[in-house]
Amino acid sequence: MNIILITVYVIAGIYMVMNFKHDLQMLQQNSYRLKRYWKWQSGNLMDTWRLIDVALLLLLFSRLLHNMLSVIIVGLVLAFKTIIILRKKYKKPLVFTPRIWRLYSITAILGIATFCTVLFSCADKSEVLGFYSPVIITLGTILLITIFSWLFIIVALLLLKPVEELINRHYRNDAIRILRSMPELKIIGITGSYGKTSTKHYLQRILSESYDVLITPGSYNTPLGVIRTIREMMKPYNEVFICEMGAKQNGDIKEICDLVHPSIGIVTSVGPMHLETFGSLENVQATKFELIDALPTEGLGVVNNDFPLCASRQVTNVKVLRYTVKGKPDCQYQAYNIKYNHNGTTFTLKGPDNLSLQLQTQLIGEGNIANLLGAIIIALYLNVSPEKIKYAVSQIKQVEHRLNVKRTPSGVTIIDDAFNSNPTGARMAVDVLKSFTDGKRIIVTPGMIELGSEQYNLNRELGEYISGKVDIAIVVGKYNRDAIVEGLKKRNIEDTQIIIVDTFNQAQEKLQSLLSPSDTVLYENDLPDTFK
């Protein structure tokens, strides 16, 4: 075998392995759930990237060119595609966890075994099927493996399922053992369609004035994420454990509650998030309130009544304190006199027993104030003094990508609300943008995702809400483009105020020519790699 063939084989092998890596990345972003992964994959089976491999396969077997010329063309194209893979930047790169390494290993073994089987089957033959050389057959096999790489991922996932279940059971039992060894630990559960991560950070900062606090880091809001936090980060001297609880289907919150057994729980919101998996708002409500339902009778539930599906949910198993920033009735706690400025927000919190706290924070937006209220209520319940609460609230930093306000050296204000946009949060961010009146107000958004059958309607409504409140709207990508633009044009907005681009890089290029000192830019949502 000459050096050219060896080189092409090496390139094709590297390309095959890199394709497996990308598919594993998408599997990880779909939470290793086969149904969700297949739903994403089924919409990308014949994308341009894969069609190029199909075209190369047809070239090999068409016999239009000399075999060696076809092989060289295939090698060059695969080398170019491999370079693209290596240089591509992802918003959420693949995290090489032990589970990913196991999946990667089994997938690679399956791919190599398939190739070797074909190789040995035709190694001693000059022609296969009466027409093709072993080189064409074996190189074509690698292309077939890359075209159907998703199938190898699925097979590996199924083969490892019993192993993963055994490993997860061991980890779960170990986490339970650790929690049982700390009977004095106060465990607080936080859930909601949105606001839970911010509330988690605010509560940690306030409680840290009086307690040693551990929180689930980042987006460790799944059962496995909670288990990993307990096993790897919990220390015997921790006094409070704040556990963020995420959910995409019924039973998800209950599963975490059955593990950690919280005595305090807060529901920050109930809204149209992950409707594709929940199916209905009623299911969202039932799942979020699995936290409150799991609390012991001597515990405490805290509920944000600004959301109708929170306010209407009756709770009888535990004491509940409800709060509002919108003046909703039947709330024990309420924020008054909310005033925004470039330095943050001032407001007054009023509660039972003539409680009145004058508070100043670097945060902006009604949603952030609501999240603060929930955290403050729990701090008061745990006997943190009002003076310590005031100080902690004034020191809380804006959470990155969640209505985070920055000013560039050139005088442009950036409002970063790029994480996980939702209908309520998006409107709140637009209202904040509207309050900046010194220069042009520009929004950059691809819209909202995972809204099920309401996807189009809610994005159209977002476009309509934006219109009239901004000077320029930059709509990114194709996923929600038609809905947002339709909404924008329902109000008095000129076509020149709407800019359509395919990527965020193109949006940045447009901004360079538009921005002047004193302008304000709102980045509202940033779709993950699984959306286009």
PABA-868482 format. One record per residue (C-alpha): x, y, z; residue in three letters. Coordinates in nm, 2 decimals, padded with zeros to 4 digits, always signed. Layout:
N
u X; v Y; w Z; rest ala .
...
This chain:
532
u +00.00; v +00.00; w +00.00; rest met .
u +00.16; v +00.33; w -00.10; rest asn .
u +00.20; v +00.64; w +00.11; rest ile .
u -00.10; v +00.82; w -00.06; rest ile .
u -00.34; v +00.54; w +00.04; rest leu .
u -00.20; v +00.53; w +00.40; rest ile .
u -00.24; v +00.91; w +00.43; rest thr .
u -00.60; v +00.90; w +00.30; rest val .
u -00.69; v +00.61; w +00.54; rest tyr .
u -00.54; v +00.81; w +00.84; rest val .
u -00.73; v +01.12; w +00.74; rest ile .
u -01.05; v +00.93; w +00.70; rest ala .
u -01.00; v +00.76; w +01.04; rest gly .
u -00.94; v +01.09; w +01.22; rest ile .
u -01.25; v +01.23; w +01.04; rest tyr .
u -01.46; v +00.94; w +01.16; rest met .
u -01.35; v +00.98; w +01.52; rest val .
u -01.41; v +01.36; w +01.51; rest met .
u -01.76; v +01.30; w +01.37; rest asn .
u -01.83; v +01.07; w +01.67; rest phe .
u -01.71; v +01.35; w +01.90; rest lys .
u -01.96; v +01.60; w +01.75; rest his .
u -02.25; v +01.35; w +01.78; rest asp .
u -02.16; v +01.29; w +02.14; rest leu .
u -02.16; v +01.66; w +02.20; rest gln .
u -02.51; v +01.68; w +02.07; rest met .
u -02.61; v +01.38; w +02.28; rest leu .
u -02.47; v +01.55; w +02.59; rest gln .
u -02.66; v +01.87; w +02.51; rest gln .
u -02.98; v +01.66; w +02.49; rest asn .
u -02.91; v +01.53; w +02.84; rest ser .
u -02.82; v +01.18; w +02.72; rest tyr .
u -03.19; v +01.12; w +02.65; rest arg .
u -03.24; v +00.90; w +02.35; rest leu .
u -03.58; v +01.04; w +02.26; rest lys .
u -03.46; v +01.40; w +02.27; rest arg .
u -03.14; v +01.31; w +02.08; rest tyr .
u -03.33; v +01.13; w +01.81; rest trp .
u -03.57; v +01.42; w +01.77; rest lys .
u -03.27; v +01.66; w +01.72; rest trp .
u -03.09; v +01.41; w +01.50; rest gln .
u -03.39; v +01.33; w +01.28; rest ser .
u -03.40; v +01.70; w +01.18; rest gly .
u -03.03; v +01.69; w +01.07; rest asn .
u -03.00; v +01.35; w +00.90; rest leu .
u -02.96; v +01.51; w +00.56; rest met .
u -02.79; v +01.84; w +00.64; rest asp .
u -02.53; v +01.98; w +00.41; rest thr .
u -02.24; v +01.84; w +00.62; rest trp .
u -02.37; v +01.49; w +00.58; rest arg .
u -02.47; v +01.53; w +00.22; rest leu .
u -02.10; v +01.61; w +00.13; rest ile .
u -02.01; v +01.26; w +00.27; rest asp .
u -02.29; v +01.11; w +00.06; rest val .
u -02.16; v +01.28; w -00.25; rest ala .
u -01.81; v +01.15; w -00.18; rest leu .
u -01.95; v +00.80; w -00.14; rest leu .
u -02.13; v +00.82; w -00.47; rest leu .
u -01.81; v +00.95; w -00.63; rest leu .
u -01.61; v +00.65; w -00.51; rest leu .
u -01.86; v +00.40; w -00.64; rest phe .
u -01.96; v +00.58; w -00.96; rest ser .
u -01.64; v +00.48; w -01.14; rest arg .
u -01.65; v +00.82; w -01.32; rest leu .
u -01.29; v +00.88; w -01.23; rest leu .
u -00.99; v +00.66; w -01.19; rest his .
u -00.99; v +00.49; w -00.85; rest asn .
u -00.68; v +00.67; w -00.73; rest met .
u -00.81; v +01.01; w -00.83; rest leu .
u -01.13; v +00.95; w -00.65; rest ser .
u -00.94; v +00.84; w -00.34; rest val .
u -00.73; v +01.15; w -00.35; rest ile .
u -01.03; v +01.38; w -00.39; rest ile .
u -01.20; v +01.20; w -00.09; rest val .
u -00.88; v +01.24; w +00.12; rest gly .
u -00.85; v +01.61; w +00.04; rest leu .
u -01.22; v +01.69; w +00.12; rest val .
u -01.21; v +01.49; w +00.45; rest leu .
u -00.89; v +01.67; w +00.55; rest ala .
u -01.06; v +02.00; w +00.49; rest phe .
u -01.37; v +01.90; w +00.69; rest lys .
u -01.15; v +01.77; w +00.97; rest thr .
u -00.98; v +02.11; w +00.99; rest ile .
u -01.32; v +02.28; w +01.01; rest ile .
u -01.42; v +02.05; w +01.30; rest ile .
u -01.10; v +02.12; w +01.48; rest leu .
u -01.13; v +02.50; w +01.44; rest arg .
u -01.50; v +02.54; w +01.51; rest lys .
u -01.59; v +02.71; w +01.83; rest lys .
u -01.90; v +02.59; w +02.02; rest tyr .
u -02.11; v +02.78; w +02.27; rest lys .
u -02.13; v +02.47; w +02.48; rest lys .
u -01.83; v +02.24; w +02.42; rest pro .
u -01.83; v +01.87; w +02.49; rest leu .
u -01.74; v +01.81; w +02.85; rest val .
u -01.53; v +01.50; w +02.88; rest phe .
u -01.69; v +01.33; w +03.18; rest thr .
u -01.63; v +00.96; w +03.26; rest pro .
u -01.96; v +00.88; w +03.09; rest arg .
u -01.85; v +01.05; w +02.77; rest ile .
u -01.52; v +00.86; w +02.77; rest trp .
u -01.71; v +00.54; w +02.81; rest arg .
u -01.95; v +00.63; w +02.52; rest leu .
u -01.67; v +00.76; w +02.31; rest tyr .
u -01.47; v +00.44; w +02.36; rest ser .
u -01.76; v +00.20; w +02.28; rest ile .
u -01.86; v +00.41; w +01.97; rest thr .
u -01.50; v +00.41; w +01.84; rest ala .
u -01.47; v +00.04; w +01.90; rest ile .
u -01.79; v -00.02; w +01.71; rest leu .
u -01.67; v +00.19; w +01.42; rest gly .
u -01.33; v +00.03; w +01.41; rest ile .
u -01.47; v -00.32; w +01.44; rest ala .
u -01.71; v -00.25; w +01.15; rest thr .
u -01.42; v -00.12; w +00.93; rest phe .
u -01.19; v -00.41; w +01.03; rest cys .
u -01.46; v -00.67; w +00.95; rest thr .
u -01.50; v -00.52; w +00.60; rest val .
u -01.12; v -00.49; w +00.56; rest leu .
u -01.05; v -00.86; w +00.64; rest phe .
u -01.34; v -00.97; w +00.43; rest ser .
u -01.19; v -00.83; w +00.12; rest cys .
u -00.82; v -00.82; w +00.20; rest ala .
u -00.72; v -01.12; w -00.02; rest asp .
u -00.94; v -01.02; w -00.32; rest lys .
u -00.86; v -00.81; w -00.62; rest ser .
u -01.22; v -00.71; w -00.67; rest glu .
u -01.53; v -00.71; w -00.46; rest val .
u -01.89; v -00.76; w -00.59; rest leu .
u -01.73; v -00.81; w -00.93; rest gly .
u -01.65; v -00.44; w -00.98; rest phe .
u -01.48; v -00.26; w -00.69; rest tyr .
u -01.13; v -00.27; w -00.55; rest ser .
u -01.08; v -00.34; w -00.18; rest pro .
u -00.96; v +00.02; w -00.14; rest val .
u -01.29; v +00.16; w -00.27; rest ile .
u -01.49; v -00.08; w -00.05; rest ile .
u -01.29; v +00.00; w +00.27; rest thr .
u -01.28; v +00.37; w +00.22; rest leu .
u -01.65; v +00.37; w +00.14; rest gly .
u -01.71; v +00.18; w +00.46; rest thr .
u -01.55; v +00.47; w +00.66; rest ile .
u -01.78; v +00.72; w +00.48; rest leu .
u -02.08; v +00.50; w +00.56; rest leu .
u -01.98; v +00.49; w +00.92; rest ile .
u -01.96; v +00.88; w +00.93; rest thr .
u -02.29; v +00.92; w +00.75; rest ile .
u -02.46; v +00.69; w +01.00; rest phe .
u -02.24; v +00.80; w +01.30; rest ser .
u -02.56; v +00.88; w +01.50; rest trp .
u -02.66; v +00.51; w +01.47; rest leu .
u -02.33; v +00.41; w +01.63; rest phe .
u -02.39; v +00.66; w +01.91; rest ile .
u -02.74; v +00.52; w +01.98; rest ile .
u -02.61; v +00.16; w +01.98; rest val .
u -02.33; v +00.26; w +02.23; rest ala .
u -02.59; v +00.44; w +02.45; rest leu .
u -02.81; v +00.13; w +02.46; rest leu .
u -02.52; v -00.11; w +02.52; rest leu .
u -02.40; v +00.10; w +02.82; rest leu .
u -02.74; v +00.16; w +02.97; rest lys .
u -02.71; v -00.12; w +03.23; rest pro .
u -02.36; v -00.01; w +03.32; rest val .
u -02.47; v +00.35; w +03.36; rest glu .
u -02.76; v +00.25; w +03.58; rest glu .
u -02.53; v +00.05; w +03.80; rest leu .
u -02.28; v +00.33; w +03.83; rest ile .
u -02.55; v +00.59; w +03.90; rest asn .
u -02.71; v +00.37; w +04.17; rest arg .
u -02.37; v +00.35; w +04.34; rest his .
u -02.32; v +00.73; w +04.32; rest tyr .
u -02.68; v +00.79; w +04.45; rest arg .
u -02.64; v +00.56; w +04.75; rest asn .
u -02.31; v +00.73; w +04.83; rest asp .
u -02.47; v +01.08; w +04.82; rest ala .
u -02.75; v +00.96; w +05.05; rest ile .
u -02.49; v +00.82; w +05.29; rest arg .
u -02.32; v +01.16; w +05.30; rest ile .
u -02.64; v +01.35; w +05.36; rest leu .
u -02.75; v +01.11; w +05.64; rest arg .
u -02.41; v +01.18; w +05.81; rest ser .
u -02.51; v +01.55; w +05.84; rest met .
u -02.85; v +01.56; w +06.01; rest pro .
u -02.82; v +01.93; w +06.11; rest glu .
u -02.77; v +02.04; w +05.75; rest leu .
u -03.04; v +02.28; w +05.63; rest lys .
u -03.14; v +02.18; w +05.27; rest ile .
u -03.31; v +02.44; w +05.05; rest ile .
u -03.46; v +02.35; w +04.72; rest gly .
u -03.51; v +02.61; w +04.44; rest ile .
u -03.70; v +02.55; w +04.12; rest thr .
u -03.90; v +02.75; w +03.87; rest gly .
u -03.94; v +02.79; w +03.49; rest ser .
u -03.69; v +03.08; w +03.52; rest tyr .
u -03.51; v +03.27; w +03.79; rest gly .
u -03.39; v +02.97; w +03.99; rest lys .
u -03.02; v +03.01; w +03.91; rest thr .
u -03.02; v +03.38; w +04.00; rest ser .
u -03.22; v +03.32; w +04.32; rest thr .
u -02.97; v +03.04; w +04.41; rest lys .
u -02.67; v +03.29; w +04.38; rest his .
u -02.85; v +03.57; w +04.56; rest tyr .
u -02.95; v +03.34; w +04.85; rest leu .
u -02.60; v +03.20; w +04.88; rest gln .
u -02.46; v +03.55; w +04.91; rest arg .
u -02.71; v +03.66; w +05.18; rest ile .
u -02.69; v +03.34; w +05.39; rest leu .
u -02.31; v +03.34; w +05.37; rest ser .
u -02.33; v +03.63; w +05.62; rest glu .
u -02.44; v +03.39; w +05.89; rest ser .
u -02.38; v +03.03; w +05.76; rest tyr .
u -02.13; v +02.81; w +05.57; rest asp .
u -02.32; v +02.76; w +05.24; rest val .
u -02.28; v +02.51; w +04.96; rest leu .
u -02.47; v +02.55; w +04.63; rest ile .
u -02.51; v +02.33; w +04.33; rest thr .
u -02.26; v +02.50; w +04.08; rest pro .
u -02.34; v +02.61; w +03.73; rest gly .
u -02.63; v +02.42; w +03.58; rest ser .
u -02.59; v +02.11; w +03.80; rest tyr .
u -02.96; v +02.10; w +03.85; rest asn .
u -03.03; v +01.74; w +03.74; rest thr .
u -03.02; v +01.43; w +03.98; rest pro .
u -02.67; v +01.34; w +03.86; rest leu .
u -02.55; v +01.70; w +03.89; rest gly .
u -02.69; v +01.71; w +04.25; rest val .
u -02.53; v +01.38; w +04.33; rest ile .
u -02.19; v +01.50; w +04.19; rest arg .
u -02.21; v +01.82; w +04.40; rest thr .
u -02.28; v +01.62; w +04.72; rest ile .
u -02.00; v +01.36; w +04.66; rest arg .
u -01.73; v +01.60; w +04.53; rest glu .
u -01.80; v +01.93; w +04.70; rest met .
u -01.99; v +01.88; w +05.03; rest met .
u -01.78; v +01.92; w +05.35; rest lys .
u -01.87; v +01.82; w +05.70; rest pro .
u -01.87; v +02.18; w +05.82; rest tyr .
u -02.13; v +02.30; w +05.56; rest asn .
u -02.44; v +02.43; w +05.74; rest glu .
u -02.67; v +02.50; w +05.44; rest val .
u -02.71; v +02.32; w +05.11; rest phe .
u -02.89; v +02.52; w +04.83; rest ile .
u -03.00; v +02.28; w +04.57; rest cys .
u -03.12; v +02.41; w +04.23; rest glu .
u -03.37; v +02.17; w +04.07; rest met .
u -03.43; v +02.17; w +03.70; rest gly .
u -03.70; v +01.98; w +03.51; rest ala .
u -03.81; v +01.89; w +03.16; rest lys .
u -04.08; v +01.64; w +03.24; rest gln .
u -04.31; v +01.52; w +03.52; rest asn .
u -04.13; v +01.36; w +03.81; rest gly .
u -03.79; v +01.53; w +03.76; rest asp .
u -03.83; v +01.75; w +04.07; rest ile .
u -03.96; v +01.47; w +04.28; rest lys .
u -03.66; v +01.25; w +04.19; rest glu .
u -03.43; v +01.52; w +04.33; rest ile .
u -03.64; v +01.58; w +04.64; rest cys .
u -03.64; v +01.20; w +04.71; rest asp .
u -03.27; v +01.22; w +04.71; rest leu .
u -03.20; v +01.54; w +04.92; rest val .
u -03.52; v +01.58; w +05.12; rest his .
u -03.53; v +01.96; w +05.14; rest pro .
u -03.70; v +02.13; w +05.44; rest ser .
u -03.73; v +02.47; w +05.26; rest ile .
u -03.85; v +02.51; w +04.90; rest gly .
u -03.90; v +02.81; w +04.67; rest ile .
u -04.09; v +02.82; w +04.34; rest val .
u -03.96; v +03.13; w +04.15; rest thr .
u -04.20; v +03.10; w +03.85; rest ser .
u -04.42; v +02.88; w +03.64; rest val .
u -04.43; v +02.96; w +03.27; rest gly .
u -04.40; v +02.82; w +02.92; rest pro .
u -04.06; v +02.67; w +02.93; rest met .
u -03.97; v +02.32; w +02.79; rest his .
u -04.33; v +02.28; w +02.66; rest leu .
u -04.20; v +02.04; w +02.40; rest glu .
u -04.13; v +01.79; w +02.68; rest thr .
u -04.39; v +01.89; w +02.94; rest phe .
u -04.68; v +01.91; w +02.69; rest gly .
u -04.88; v +02.17; w +02.88; rest ser .
u -04.86; v +02.45; w +03.13; rest leu .
u -05.05; v +02.24; w +03.38; rest glu .
u -04.78; v +01.98; w +03.36; rest asn .
u -04.52; v +02.25; w +03.42; rest val .
u -04.71; v +02.37; w +03.73; rest gln .
u -04.75; v +02.02; w +03.87; rest ala .
u -04.38; v +01.94; w +03.83; rest thr .
u -04.25; v +02.27; w +03.98; rest lys .
u -04.48; v +02.22; w +04.28; rest phe .
u -04.34; v +01.87; w +04.34; rest glu .
u -04.09; v +02.06; w +04.55; rest leu .
u -04.35; v +02.22; w +04.77; rest ile .
u -04.54; v +01.89; w +04.79; rest asp .
u -04.22; v +01.71; w +04.91; rest ala .
u -04.16; v +01.95; w +05.21; rest leu .
u -04.22; v +01.82; w +05.56; rest pro .
u -04.50; v +01.97; w +05.77; rest thr .
u -04.25; v +02.17; w +05.98; rest glu .
u -04.08; v +02.31; w +05.67; rest gly .
u -04.14; v +02.63; w +05.47; rest leu .
u -04.26; v +02.69; w +05.11; rest gly .
u -04.19; v +03.02; w +04.94; rest val .
u -04.39; v +03.11; w +04.62; rest val .
u -04.38; v +03.40; w +04.37; rest asn .
u -04.74; v +03.50; w +04.32; rest asn .
u -04.66; v +03.73; w +04.02; rest asp .
u -04.71; v +03.42; w +03.81; rest phe .
u -05.08; v +03.31; w +03.78; rest pro .
u -05.00; v +02.94; w +03.79; rest leu .
u -04.81; v +03.00; w +04.12; rest cys .
u -05.08; v +03.22; w +04.28; rest ala .
u -05.36; v +02.97; w +04.19; rest ser .
u -05.18; v +02.67; w +04.33; rest arg .
u -05.31; v +02.59; w +04.67; rest gln .
u -05.07; v +02.44; w +04.93; rest val .
u -05.20; v +02.27; w +05.24; rest thr .
u -04.91; v +02.04; w +05.35; rest asn .
u -04.67; v +02.31; w +05.47; rest val .
u -04.65; v +02.67; w +05.57; rest lys .
u -04.63; v +02.90; w +05.27; rest val .
u -04.50; v +03.26; w +05.23; rest leu .
u -04.59; v +03.44; w +04.91; rest arg .
u -04.43; v +03.74; w +04.76; rest tyr .
u -04.48; v +03.99; w +04.47; rest thr .
u -04.32; v +04.29; w +04.29; rest val .
u -04.64; v +04.35; w +04.09; rest lys .
u -04.88; v +04.42; w +04.38; rest gly .
u -05.06; v +04.09; w +04.36; rest lys .
u -05.30; v +04.02; w +04.65; rest pro .
u -05.27; v +03.76; w +04.92; rest asp .
u -04.89; v +03.81; w +04.96; rest cys .
u -04.70; v +03.84; w +05.29; rest gln .
u -04.41; v +04.02; w +05.12; rest tyr .
u -04.40; v +04.29; w +04.86; rest gln .
u -04.15; v +04.52; w +04.69; rest ala .
u -04.25; v +04.89; w +04.67; rest tyr .
u -04.10; v +05.20; w +04.51; rest asn .
u -03.87; v +05.01; w +04.26; rest ile .
u -03.64; v +05.27; w +04.09; rest lys .
u -03.37; v +05.19; w +03.83; rest tyr .
u -03.06; v +05.38; w +03.74; rest asn .
u -02.72; v +05.31; w +03.58; rest his .
u -02.59; v +05.20; w +03.92; rest asn .
u -02.87; v +04.95; w +03.99; rest gly .
u -03.20; v +04.96; w +04.18; rest thr .
u -03.34; v +05.08; w +04.50; rest thr .
u -03.67; v +04.95; w +04.65; rest phe .
u -03.85; v +04.89; w +04.98; rest thr .
u -03.94; v +04.54; w +05.10; rest leu .
u -04.25; v +04.53; w +05.33; rest lys .
u -04.36; v +04.22; w +05.52; rest gly .
u -04.53; v +04.09; w +05.83; rest pro .
u -04.49; v +04.25; w +06.17; rest asp .
u -04.44; v +04.59; w +06.02; rest asn .
u -04.12; v +04.48; w +05.85; rest leu .
u -03.98; v +04.75; w +05.62; rest ser .
u -03.64; v +04.72; w +05.46; rest leu .
u -03.49; v +05.00; w +05.24; rest gln .
u -03.26; v +04.81; w +05.00; rest leu .
u -03.01; v +04.91; w +04.73; rest gln .
u -02.87; v +04.66; w +04.48; rest thr .
u -02.65; v +04.65; w +04.17; rest gln .
u -02.92; v +04.44; w +04.00; rest leu .
u -03.18; v +04.57; w +03.76; rest ile .
u -03.51; v +04.44; w +03.63; rest gly .
u -03.83; v +04.33; w +03.80; rest glu .
u -03.74; v +03.97; w +03.77; rest gly .
u -03.41; v +04.01; w +03.96; rest asn .
u -03.59; v +04.21; w +04.23; rest ile .
u -03.84; v +03.92; w +04.26; rest ala .
u -03.56; v +03.67; w +04.28; rest asn .
u -03.40; v +03.88; w +04.56; rest leu .
u -03.73; v +03.89; w +04.75; rest leu .
u -03.75; v +03.51; w +04.75; rest gly .
u -03.39; v +03.49; w +04.88; rest ala .
u -03.45; v +03.75; w +05.15; rest ile .
u -03.76; v +03.58; w +05.28; rest ile .
u -03.57; v +03.26; w +05.33; rest ile .
u -03.28; v +03.45; w +05.50; rest ala .
u -03.53; v +03.62; w +05.74; rest leu .
u -03.68; v +03.28; w +05.81; rest tyr .
u -03.33; v +03.15; w +05.90; rest leu .
u -03.27; v +03.44; w +06.13; rest asn .
u -03.02; v +03.64; w +05.93; rest val .
u -03.04; v +04.00; w +06.07; rest ser .
u -03.18; v +04.28; w +05.85; rest pro .
u -02.85; v +04.46; w +05.87; rest glu .
u -02.66; v +04.17; w +05.73; rest lys .
u -02.93; v +04.13; w +05.46; rest ile .
u -02.90; v +04.49; w +05.36; rest lys .
u -02.52; v +04.47; w +05.33; rest tyr .
u -02.53; v +04.14; w +05.14; rest ala .
u -02.79; v +04.27; w +04.89; rest val .
u -02.58; v +04.58; w +04.82; rest ser .
u -02.28; v +04.35; w +04.74; rest gln .
u -02.45; v +04.10; w +04.51; rest ile .
u -02.30; v +04.11; w +04.17; rest lys .
u -02.50; v +04.06; w +03.85; rest gln .
u -02.51; v +03.70; w +03.74; rest val .
u -02.33; v +03.66; w +03.41; rest glu .
u -02.56; v +03.64; w +03.10; rest his .
u -02.87; v +03.71; w +03.31; rest arg .
u -02.95; v +04.08; w +03.26; rest leu .
u -02.59; v +04.17; w +03.33; rest asn .
u -02.51; v +04.54; w +03.25; rest val .
u -02.17; v +04.65; w +03.14; rest lys .
u -02.03; v +04.97; w +02.99; rest arg .
u -01.75; v +04.95; w +02.73; rest thr .
u -01.46; v +05.19; w +02.72; rest pro .
u -01.62; v +05.36; w +02.42; rest ser .
u -01.93; v +05.44; w +02.62; rest gly .
u -02.17; v +05.18; w +02.48; rest val .
u -02.39; v +05.00; w +02.74; rest thr .
u -02.42; v +04.62; w +02.70; rest ile .
u -02.72; v +04.44; w +02.85; rest ile .
u -02.63; v +04.07; w +02.85; rest asp .
u -02.94; v +03.86; w +02.89; rest asp .
u -02.81; v +03.57; w +02.67; rest ala .
u -02.89; v +03.28; w +02.89; rest phe .
u -03.21; v +03.08; w +02.84; rest asn .
u -03.46; v +03.35; w +02.73; rest ser .
u -03.83; v +03.31; w +02.82; rest asn .
u -04.14; v +03.52; w +02.75; rest pro .
u -04.15; v +03.69; w +03.09; rest thr .
u -03.78; v +03.75; w +03.11; rest gly .
u -03.75; v +03.87; w +02.75; rest ala .
u -04.02; v +04.13; w +02.81; rest arg .
u -03.85; v +04.24; w +03.13; rest met .
u -03.52; v +04.28; w +02.94; rest ala .
u -03.69; v +04.48; w +02.67; rest val .
u -03.84; v +04.71; w +02.93; rest asp .
u -03.49; v +04.76; w +03.09; rest val .
u -03.35; v +04.85; w +02.74; rest leu .
u -03.64; v +05.10; w +02.69; rest lys .
u -03.53; v +05.28; w +03.01; rest ser .
u -03.20; v +05.37; w +02.85; rest phe .
u -03.27; v +05.69; w +02.66; rest thr .
u -02.93; v +05.85; w +02.60; rest asp .
u -02.86; v +05.69; w +02.26; rest gly .
u -02.99; v +05.42; w +02.02; rest lys .
u -03.15; v +05.12; w +02.17; rest arg .
u -03.06; v +04.80; w +01.98; rest ile .
u -03.17; v +04.44; w +02.05; rest ile .
u -02.99; v +04.14; w +01.92; rest val .
u -03.20; v +03.82; w +01.95; rest thr .
u -03.26; v +03.48; w +01.79; rest pro .
u -03.59; v +03.45; w +01.98; rest gly .
u -03.69; v +03.18; w +02.23; rest met .
u -03.69; v +02.80; w +02.21; rest ile .
u -03.85; v +02.48; w +02.36; rest glu .
u -04.19; v +02.64; w +02.36; rest leu .
u -04.37; v +02.35; w +02.19; rest gly .
u -04.68; v +02.44; w +01.99; rest ser .
u -04.66; v +02.80; w +02.12; rest glu .
u -04.32; v +02.86; w +01.97; rest gln .
u -04.43; v +03.07; w +01.68; rest tyr .
u -04.70; v +03.26; w +01.86; rest asn .
u -04.48; v +03.35; w +02.16; rest leu .
u -04.19; v +03.47; w +01.93; rest asn .
u -04.44; v +03.67; w +01.72; rest arg .
u -04.56; v +03.83; w +02.04; rest glu .
u -04.20; v +03.90; w +02.15; rest leu .
u -04.15; v +04.08; w +01.81; rest gly .
u -04.46; v +04.28; w +01.86; rest glu .
u -04.35; v +04.38; w +02.22; rest tyr .
u -04.01; v +04.48; w +02.09; rest ile .
u -04.15; v +04.71; w +01.82; rest ser .
u -04.18; v +05.07; w +01.94; rest gly .
u -03.95; v +05.01; w +02.23; rest lys .
u -03.62; v +04.99; w +02.04; rest val .
u -03.45; v +05.18; w +01.75; rest asp .
u -03.30; v +04.88; w +01.58; rest ile .
u -03.39; v +04.50; w +01.60; rest ala .
u -03.12; v +04.25; w +01.48; rest ile .
u -03.29; v +03.91; w +01.43; rest val .
u -03.03; v +03.63; w +01.43; rest val .
u -03.07; v +03.29; w +01.26; rest gly .
u -03.36; v +03.12; w +01.08; rest lys .
u -03.52; v +02.93; w +01.36; rest tyr .
u -03.76; v +03.20; w +01.48; rest asn .
u -03.70; v +03.46; w +01.21; rest arg .
u -04.04; v +03.46; w +01.05; rest asp .
u -04.23; v +03.48; w +01.38; rest ala .
u -04.02; v +03.77; w +01.52; rest ile .
u -04.03; v +03.97; w +01.20; rest val .
u -04.40; v +03.93; w +01.17; rest glu .
u -04.45; v +04.06; w +01.52; rest gly .
u -04.21; v +04.35; w +01.46; rest leu .
u -04.41; v +04.46; w +01.15; rest lys .
u -04.74; v +04.45; w +01.33; rest lys .
u -04.64; v +04.78; w +01.50; rest arg .
u -04.50; v +05.10; w +01.36; rest asn .
u -04.15; v +05.00; w +01.28; rest ile .
u -03.96; v +05.08; w +00.96; rest glu .
u -03.80; v +04.81; w +00.75; rest asp .
u -03.47; v +04.99; w +00.79; rest thr .
u -03.50; v +04.93; w +01.17; rest gln .
u -03.50; v +04.55; w +01.11; rest ile .
u -03.17; v +04.38; w +01.03; rest ile .
u -03.17; v +04.01; w +00.95; rest ile .
u -02.85; v +03.80; w +00.99; rest val .
u -02.77; v +03.43; w +01.00; rest asp .
u -02.51; v +03.43; w +01.28; rest thr .
u -02.40; v +03.62; w +01.59; rest phe .
u -02.07; v +03.69; w +01.41; rest asn .
u -02.26; v +03.87; w +01.14; rest gln .
u -02.46; v +04.06; w +01.40; rest ala .
u -02.14; v +04.18; w +01.56; rest gln .
u -02.01; v +04.30; w +01.22; rest glu .
u -02.34; v +04.50; w +01.18; rest lys .
u -02.31; v +04.65; w +01.52; rest leu .
u -01.96; v +04.78; w +01.45; rest gln .
u -02.10; v +05.01; w +01.18; rest ser .
u -02.40; v +05.11; w +01.39; rest leu .
u -02.28; v +05.18; w +01.74; rest leu .
u -02.20; v +05.53; w +01.88; rest ser .
u -02.11; v +05.64; w +02.23; rest pro .
u -02.42; v +05.63; w +02.47; rest ser .
u -02.59; v +05.36; w +02.26; rest asp .
u -02.73; v +05.05; w +02.44; rest thr .
u -02.73; v +04.69; w +02.31; rest val .
u -02.94; v +04.41; w +02.46; rest leu .
u -02.83; v +04.06; w +02.38; rest tyr .
u -03.15; v +03.86; w +02.44; rest glu .
u -03.09; v +03.48; w +02.43; rest asn .
u -02.82; v +03.28; w +02.25; rest asp .
u -02.94; v +02.95; w +02.11; rest leu .
u -02.73; v +02.64; w +02.19; rest pro .
u -02.55; v +02.44; w +01.93; rest asp .
u -02.84; v +02.21; w +01.88; rest thr .
u -03.04; v +02.49; w +01.72; rest phe .
u -02.98; v +02.68; w +01.40; rest lys .
